Structures are given as C-alpha cells and as structure tokens.
Amino acid sequence: MNKIYTLLLFSAVLSFTACNNSSEEKNTAKTSAVPVTVSSVTAENNTPFLTASGKIEAANSATLSTRMMGFVDKVHVNVGEKVTKGQLLVSINNADLSAKQAQTSAGITEAQAAFKNAEKDYQRFQNLFADNSASQKELDDQRARYEMAKARLEGAKQMKNEVQSQFAYVNIRAPFNGVVTNKFIEAGDMANPGVPLVSVEGPGNFEVTASVPESDISKIESGVEVQVVVKSIDKILPGTVTEVSTSAKNTGGQYLVKVVLDKTDADILSGMYVTVQFPMEKKTAVNMVLIPQEALVKRGQLTGIYTVSQSNTALLRWLRLGRTFGDNVEVLSGLAADENYIISTEGKLFNGAKITIKQ
C-alpha cells in the first residue's frame, strides 16, 4: 500500500514540474529581446599591461633643516602659504654667532693694520737694499714678516666667510618658488642639527615613484610611455619612465621606478596614491585573451560571461581566469579570440534569454 502512495506522489511531482517547465518556456518565448552591448577579443583590446602602485610627489621638493643648535625665534610661514626663492622661513636665535662675527671683524681690522705696517717696512727695506744700506738678511726678514701678515689677513677674512655661511643655517630661506607643505617646529622649540623644520614643494611639475616586484622589473625600460590612474580624482594621466632602479637592497624587495607626469590641468596633489600601467611587448600578448572585469558574472565560486549564440540568445559560459591587468582580466580557458561576449545590458539577462545587439 505504501509503495502505491509513493508512486502516486512521484507522478504528481513530475506532472507539476513538467507544467512549470512548460510555463517557463512559454514565458521565455513571450519575453521581448533584451538590448545588449557586445564586444569581442581583438588585437586592439588584447594588449595587456603590468600594474604597480605608487605615489605622486612634487618633482621639485625640499625638506629644510639646520646645522646649528638653538631656540627658534620665529616661524614666518604657515602650511599652504606660497613663498618665493630667498624668502625667510624660520629664524633661529643667533646671539652666539653674532658675537663670533664681531670677533672676526675685530680680527680682520687687526690683521689689516699689521699687514699695512709690514708692507711699508718691506718696501722701505727694498729701497735700502737697493742703495746698499741694508743687508740681504734684513731684507729677507722683512719679506717674511710681510708674507706672514698677508697670510694672517687672509685667514681672518676666511674666518669671516665661515661665520657668514653659518648665518644661512640660522636664517632658513626658501630654496625656490613654491608652497609650504609641512611645518615641523614652532617658535620657542629647540632646533637640532639635521632635524626637519619645514618642507617646500615647487608647484606644477609632478612625478610618481612606483614599486615593482622582481618578477616584472626586467620588462620595464626607461623612456616608455605609461598611463597613471589617479582613482581619487578619477583621472588617467600620461607619463614617461625616467628612472628604473637596479637594486632592491633597501626597499624590501621592491624595485623603484620613477615616472614623470606630462603637464596636465588635472587637479592633482602631492601624496595621492596611483596605479601605474606599464605596457607589455606585443609578442607577450599575442596569445592572451583579456576581457573587462565588469563583464564577468559570478555565481558562488564560479565566474563566467555571457556570450552570443547563433540564434541571438545569451549563453552563459564558465571561465578559468588568470592574472589581472588593471580593469581587465586574463582568460585562460572558456573564451576564444574573436568570440563575441556581452559587456552590458539594459534588462535582466539569463541563460537562453533573447537579445538584440545594439549598434
């Protein structure tokens, strides 16, 4: 009796499923075609590139410090303020240096007086020697006095130059026209040798320092044109590789590549993070299939893409993916070159849905 009930229940389920399938087929048949945009893998969109993360920096920048120790009298600028070359930025107490300058000035005055006196004596003994009124030894002694006085005067002048050069380290001035980007000290603080005081950057010219792993550094050459993606402002800027490091000893295994950005009107700032796209050689990309990541369809752990069947219906194809190149991803299997696939749709898309291709 139980077997009879089981058979009847199974028959009912099959009948119900068959009815549902037939209704879905009818609904699918009645559904209007979904407008889609189609693309295909061609030589134009089959050019991959290497990507590396980097940061924008001002091409002309300086972090200023001092060689002197002393209290800061005044910081004359604020962060964001424009400065001109030679403008005073930070004043450090220079009482000791001023006293030393006064001493060197007094030393120069004394040395000049001694030199003039020795010069007159030397000229006098030259005349006496010419008249045979002075011996050769007396003339030699006066010449030695003259040379020593001349050397002392020169030494005193050099001492003054040294003191004058030290004033550059107590009066910190802008090395070029630019903008103050950081201030590390305030009035009353103690300035120490080598400790940063202010940072200045020259506006207009920017460069990017990118970190490239050892597996890719051999594929990058100086002079190559690249694209720099600035996500914070949604811009892609052109640039040129100018330096390729050959050592990763002090950079954690990453090789540094410097890219100079072409002049642009984009509102970029120093410190913005970017992605640099380095083009690969064509021979490397000849057998590579790349598709945009936005065209992918994910179902749990599976990833696929909708292709176009001969009857103009959407056909879901499961893919095996490889490396990522920016917004594109490499297809290892599941899609062949020159095969059409759907990149966008204006309606709900499912396997077997009728489609109309937008021109």
TORNU-159321 format. One line per 10 residues: for each residue x, y, z of C-alpha. Coordinates in nm, 4 decimals. Layout:
BEGIN
X/Y/Z  ...;
This chain:
BEGIN
0.0000/0.0000/0.0000  0.2885/0.2388/0.0861  0.4515/0.1659/-0.2486  0.1347/0.2677/-0.4307  0.1196/0.6027/-0.2423  0.4892/0.6698/-0.3216  0.4388/0.6082/-0.6930  0.1362/0.8351/-0.6991  0.3260/1.1153/-0.5208  0.6247/1.0869/-0.7582;
0.3901/1.1019/-1.0576  0.2278/1.4140/-0.9168  0.5677/1.5850/-0.8705  0.6700/1.5024/-1.2267  0.3441/1.6413/-1.3586  0.3847/1.9610/-1.1559  0.7475/2.0088/-1.2743  0.6520/1.9470/-1.6337  0.3792/2.2107/-1.6065  0.6234/2.4623/-1.4557;
0.8865/2.3978/-1.7230  0.6343/2.4397/-1.9987  0.5102/2.7653/-1.8428  0.8693/2.8979/-1.8123  0.9344/2.8124/-2.1767  0.6158/2.9976/-2.2717  0.7184/3.2977/-2.0587  1.0644/3.2956/-2.2133  0.9122/3.2808/-2.5577  0.6886/3.5763/-2.4771;
0.9723/3.7836/-2.3245  1.0942/4.0652/-2.5503  1.4577/4.0672/-2.6595  1.6977/4.2349/-2.4159  1.9152/4.5114/-2.5680  2.2841/4.4362/-2.5050  2.6235/4.5781/-2.5952  2.8657/4.3261/-2.7405  3.2430/4.3242/-2.7708  3.4985/4.0784/-2.8985;
3.8620/3.9971/-2.8248  4.0669/4.1779/-3.0892  4.4233/4.2962/-3.1241  4.3207/4.6434/-3.0052  4.1863/4.5348/-2.6667  4.4249/4.2418/-2.6310  4.7237/4.4497/-2.5183  4.7921/4.3794/-2.1506  4.9995/4.5881/-1.9155  5.1786/4.5477/-1.5875;
5.0445/4.7432/-1.2926  5.2292/4.8854/-0.9941  5.1219/5.1031/-0.7041  5.2895/5.4381/-0.6468  5.2528/5.7834/-0.5023  5.2606/6.1284/-0.6587  5.5450/6.3530/-0.5470  5.6498/6.7032/-0.6427  5.9430/6.6947/-0.8841  6.0942/6.9909/-0.7021;
6.0737/6.9450/-0.3258  6.2946/7.0098/-0.0240  6.2819/6.9398/0.3486  6.4882/7.2090/0.5208  6.6895/7.1646/0.8388  6.9800/7.3370/1.0133  7.3359/7.2556/1.1175  7.3113/7.4826/1.4223  7.1527/7.4184/1.7600  6.9389/7.6925/1.9080;
6.5928/7.8098/2.0050  6.3549/7.9086/1.7252  6.2800/8.2804/1.7425  6.0022/8.2792/1.4819  5.8422/8.0698/1.2073  5.7486/8.3205/0.9367  5.5202/8.0987/0.7231  5.2220/7.8649/0.7544  5.1358/7.5420/0.5777  4.9845/7.6088/0.2343;
5.1454/7.9520/0.2025  5.3190/8.0407/-0.1232  5.6820/8.1503/-0.0916  5.9419/8.2934/-0.3256  6.3049/8.1984/-0.3613  6.5143/8.3514/-0.0815  6.2155/8.4317/0.1421  6.2850/8.3947/0.5156  6.1022/8.0910/0.6579  6.2475/8.0239/1.0048;
6.4670/8.2373/1.2343  6.6862/8.0654/1.4953  6.8471/8.2548/1.7840  7.1942/8.3622/1.6682  7.3396/8.5536/1.9649  7.6480/8.3308/1.9787  7.7004/8.3571/1.6064  7.6657/8.7366/1.6156  7.9327/8.7543/1.8892  8.1614/8.5368/1.6794;
8.1018/8.7634/1.3809  8.2053/9.0673/1.5888  8.5235/8.8860/1.6918  8.6128/8.8017/1.3321  8.5511/9.1619/1.2265  8.7880/9.2835/1.5001  9.0409/9.0225/1.3933  9.0259/9.1457/1.0334  9.0833/9.5049/1.1463  9.3867/9.3986/1.3478;
9.5251/9.1854/1.0668  9.4813/9.4677/0.8140  9.6765/9.7086/1.0348  9.9597/9.4564/1.0810  9.9646/9.3845/0.7088  9.9891/9.7529/0.6116  10.2722/9.8061/0.8601  10.4617/9.5004/0.7330  10.4043/9.6100/0.3739  10.5541/9.9557/0.4388;
10.8573/9.8074/0.6179  10.9150/9.5640/0.3350  10.9025/9.8439/0.0744  11.1378/10.0576/0.2861  11.3949/9.7785/0.3139  11.3716/9.7133/-0.0579  11.4813/10.0740/-0.1181  11.7560/10.0484/0.1443  11.8827/9.7259/-0.0082  11.8901/9.8925/-0.3495;
12.1114/10.1689/-0.2009  12.3305/9.9078/-0.0277  12.2106/10.0412/0.3102  12.0548/9.7094/0.4221  12.1810/9.3552/0.4140  12.0239/9.0635/0.2344  11.9240/8.9034/0.5663  11.7411/9.2173/0.6791  11.5509/9.2250/0.3512  11.4623/8.8543/0.3844;
11.3358/8.9089/0.7387  11.1092/9.1925/0.6274  10.9796/8.9833/0.3380  10.8964/8.7012/0.5814  10.7141/8.9476/0.8106  10.5202/9.0771/0.5120  10.4170/8.7288/0.3930  10.3080/8.6248/0.7432  10.0990/8.9414/0.7857  9.9404/8.8792/0.4466;
9.8575/8.5193/0.5440  9.7036/8.6296/0.8769  9.4823/8.8806/0.6960  9.3654/8.6153/0.4506  9.2941/8.3771/0.7392  9.0878/8.6410/0.9188  8.8840/8.7028/0.6006  8.8190/8.3309/0.5563  8.7061/8.3117/0.9183  8.4547/8.5856/0.8452;
8.3303/8.3953/0.5383  8.2795/8.0869/0.7530  8.0746/8.2811/1.0058  7.8698/8.4386/0.7268  7.7956/8.0947/0.5789  7.6721/7.9751/0.9191  7.4108/8.2513/0.9194  7.2378/8.0566/0.6389  7.1643/7.7849/0.8963  7.0026/8.0200/1.1481;
6.8008/8.2096/0.8866  6.6301/7.9353/0.6866  6.5214/8.0636/0.3459  6.3200/7.9139/0.0600  6.5476/7.7468/-0.1979  6.2966/7.8054/-0.4798  5.9481/7.9374/-0.5526  5.6878/7.7024/-0.4124  5.4367/7.6180/-0.1412  5.4981/7.5268/0.2223;
5.3665/7.1710/0.2602  5.4643/7.0954/0.6189  5.5880/7.2680/0.9334  5.7654/7.0590/1.1957  5.8581/7.3220/1.4562  5.7149/7.6241/1.6365  5.8607/7.9376/1.7959  6.0345/7.8541/2.1228  6.1234/7.4974/2.0232  6.4822/7.3808/2.0162;
6.6188/7.3325/1.6658  6.8711/7.0487/1.6366  7.1135/6.9695/1.3533  6.9564/6.7537/1.0826  6.6034/6.7656/1.2281  6.3427/6.8822/0.9670  6.1988/7.2303/1.0160  5.9792/7.2980/0.7107  5.9035/7.1340/0.3747  5.8626/7.3238/0.0491;
5.7426/7.1940/-0.2861  5.7561/7.3607/-0.6245  5.4135/7.3580/-0.7940  5.3329/7.2370/-1.1436  5.5744/6.9502/-1.2013  5.4951/6.6088/-1.0536  5.6435/6.2620/-1.0679  5.5427/5.9170/-0.9460  5.7582/5.6669/-0.7606  5.6185/5.3164/-0.8153;
5.7224/4.9876/-0.6523  5.7663/4.6982/-0.8974  5.8245/4.3338/-0.7920  6.1313/4.1458/-0.9112  5.9225/3.9278/-1.1456  5.8263/4.2312/-1.3563  6.1171/4.4770/-1.3289  6.3021/4.3231/-1.6260  6.0060/4.4092/-1.8524  6.0237/4.7833/-1.7790;
6.2590/5.0162/-1.9654  6.3414/5.3843/-1.9323  6.1697/5.6120/-2.1832  5.8500/5.4014/-2.2090  5.5214/5.5926/-2.2108  5.2778/5.4779/-1.9413  4.9351/5.5614/-1.8029  4.8896/5.6722/-1.4436  4.5469/5.6059/-1.2910  4.4534/5.8506/-1.0124;
4.1440/5.6961/-0.8543  4.0811/5.9784/-0.6070  4.0003/6.2186/-0.8909  3.9004/5.9526/-1.1481  4.1661/6.0585/-1.3989  4.4147/5.8771/-1.6223  4.7299/6.0815/-1.6833  5.0099/6.0172/-1.9340  5.3660/5.9798/-1.8105  5.7141/5.8665/-1.9097;
5.9515/5.6334/-1.7280  6.2729/5.8228/-1.6480  6.4471/5.6015/-1.3909  6.4491/5.2252/-1.3311  6.6244/5.1071/-1.0167  6.8557/4.8064/-1.0454  6.8679/4.7291/-0.6744  6.6076/4.6411/-0.4132  6.8520/4.6163/-0.1221  6.6895/4.8855/0.0907;
6.3329/4.8749/-0.0433  6.2004/4.5432/0.0864  6.2460/4.3506/-0.2373  6.0632/4.6100/-0.4478  6.2340/4.7957/-0.7317  6.1614/5.1671/-0.7581  6.0574/5.3129/-1.0928  6.0254/5.6875/-1.1401  5.7653/5.8236/-1.3819  5.7470/6.1913/-1.4806;
5.3918/6.3100/-1.5426  5.3239/6.5142/-1.8525  5.1886/6.8625/-1.7937  4.8176/6.8433/-1.7248  4.5314/7.0572/-1.5999  4.4160/6.7810/-1.3634  4.3817/6.8862/-1.0006  4.6463/6.6504/-0.8616  4.8268/6.6915/-0.5315  5.1468/6.5535/-0.3881;
5.0859/6.2394/-0.1828  4.7979/6.0973/-0.3919  4.8158/5.7217/-0.4464  4.8066/5.5971/-0.8045  4.8307/5.2842/-1.0175  5.0875/5.2897/-1.2978  5.0126/5.0817/-1.6079  5.3270/4.9682/-1.7907  5.2567/4.8332/-2.1437  5.3895/4.4889/-2.2305;
5.5551/4.3893/-2.5563  5.3204/4.2705/-2.8315  5.4887/3.9312/-2.8569  5.3998/3.8721/-2.4917  5.0325/3.9484/-2.5548  4.9773/3.7697/-2.8872  4.8051/3.4645/-2.7363  4.6482/3.6362/-2.4375  4.2713/3.6864/-2.4083  4.1708/3.9860/-2.1964;
3.8192/4.0936/-2.1029  3.6917/4.3742/-1.8767  3.6104/4.2678/-1.5215  3.2745/4.4483/-1.5401  3.1551/4.1902/-1.7953  3.2039/3.8949/-1.5583  2.9127/3.7076/-1.3990  2.9665/3.5403/-1.0613  2.7623/3.2525/-0.9243  2.9054/3.1423/-0.5918;
3.2569/3.0135/-0.6589  3.2089/3.0137/-1.0368  3.2851/3.3002/-1.2735  3.1525/3.3239/-1.6244  3.0494/3.5527/-1.9045  2.7511/3.5798/-2.1365  2.8334/3.5038/-2.4988  2.6111/3.5329/-2.8067  2.4727/3.2143/-2.9637  2.3959/3.1712/-3.3323;
2.0269/3.2177/-3.2579  2.0888/3.5554/-3.0860  2.0378/3.4310/-2.7321  2.2552/3.4814/-2.4259  2.4713/3.1814/-2.3475  2.6426/3.1696/-2.0081  2.9986/3.0399/-2.0401  3.2066/2.9468/-1.7337  3.5659/3.0709/-1.7413  3.9022/2.9954/-1.5864;
4.0783/3.3235/-1.5145  4.4423/3.4213/-1.4770  4.6245/3.7433/-1.3931  4.4631/4.0834/-1.3563  4.5836/4.3772/-1.5653  4.4201/4.6924/-1.4309  4.0468/4.6710/-1.5131  4.0997/4.3676/-1.7384  4.1492/4.0035/-1.6508  4.3190/3.7236/-1.8434;
4.1019/3.4326/-1.9632  4.2876/3.1021/-1.9560  4.0009/2.8914/-2.0907  3.6340/2.9223/-2.1822  3.6597/3.2068/-2.4338  3.8437/3.2162/-2.7637  3.9865/3.5096/-2.9543  3.7434/3.6936/-3.1882  3.4469/3.5468/-2.9955  3.1678/3.7899/-2.9057;
3.0670/3.8456/-2.5455  2.8186/4.0755/-2.3722  2.9664/4.3641/-2.1739  2.6463/4.5471/-2.0718  2.2692/4.5010/-2.0822  1.9592/4.7163/-2.0457  1.7497/4.4458/-1.8847  1.7625/4.1273/-1.6810  1.9816/3.8723/-1.8529  1.9697/3.4956/-1.8029;
2.0890/3.1875/-1.9827  1.8882/3.1457/-2.3047  1.7366/3.4938/-2.2994  1.6671/3.6538/-2.6369  1.8899/3.9509/-2.7079  1.9175/4.2298/-2.9589  2.2614/4.3709/-3.0238  2.2923/4.7484/-3.0033  2.4949/4.9055/-3.2789;
